[in-house]
Structures are given as C-alpha cells and as structure tokens.
Amino acid sequence: MTEIPQRTLGNRRHGEALGVLARARPDRVAALAETLIEALGEIEVIHSRTGLVMLPMTDTVQGTDFHLGEVLVAEGHIRAGGATGYGMVTGRDLERAMAIAVIDAAGAKGLATPEITAFLDQEATHQAQADAAALRLVAATRVEMETF
C-alpha cells in the first residue's frame, strides 16, 4: 500500500498551519499575503463566500459526537499556477479568508517558505501565550466542589 505524503505549509502539517493562520492577527496575515500576491502570478478565484458550517462537539461524559449549532464563516479558495490555496475564518471577513488562501497557495508552490515558516512560528507562539493567559484567568475562578 502506498502512503500519500502529507501536505505541509512552512514547517507544519497543512491542517495545523491553516489553524494557526485562521487564528492569526488579521493585520499580520494581510501584510504577509500582500508580499506574496505578485509572486503567485495570475490568480483564479474559485470562490469567495460566507456560509454556515456545523460546529461539532463531543459529549465529555458519554464520548458521543453531536452538533452544537451553526457558525458563520468566510471562505476563500483560489488557484494560481497549478497550486490551490484555501482559507476559512469565523465571521464575515472575506478579505482575511482570501489572504489565508494566498499564503496557502504560495506555500503549495514553494514560494517564500522561510517567511511563511517564520510567520507561522511567531503566530503560534503568540496564540499559545494568549491561550495560557486565558486559562490562568479561568483557573482563578475554579471552585473545588470537594472542599464544600
């Protein structure tokens, strides 16, 4: 059996990289995409749209999956020189979704790999620090029911 190679973006697996890009600071995503557009050449927009997607959750008690509800997303999908790029973010920000698609397509073509890798590393670090700060705030409100 032949194993299909996993696509990467920068120094990360493709899905992980798209997750970092989706949570990245919008102004930084736009700035990186601007530097890559010219190198991509002619860009075909496959679609740029908003829509609803189902939000999957897992019941922590029984371990069953269910859909919590719908989430509004902006989605961008492009093709440039045989490479495709995809971006999706929560909300209506089509420009940010398209910027992510531009970065994804550039990565698929092997363009600006050091810049994309550095960007992903910086944003992942920023996101980890923000998550840790949020968890510290939540932990401060935790109530130990066993102590009552």
Secondary structure, 3 states (H helix, E strand, C coil): CCCCCCCEECCEEHHHHHHHHHHCCHHHHHHHHHHHHHHHCCEEEEEEEEEEEEEEEECCCCCCEEEEEEEEEEEEEEEECCEEEEEEEECCCHHHHHHHHHHHHHHHCCCCHHHHHHHHHHHHHHHHHHHHHHHHHHHCCCCCHHHC
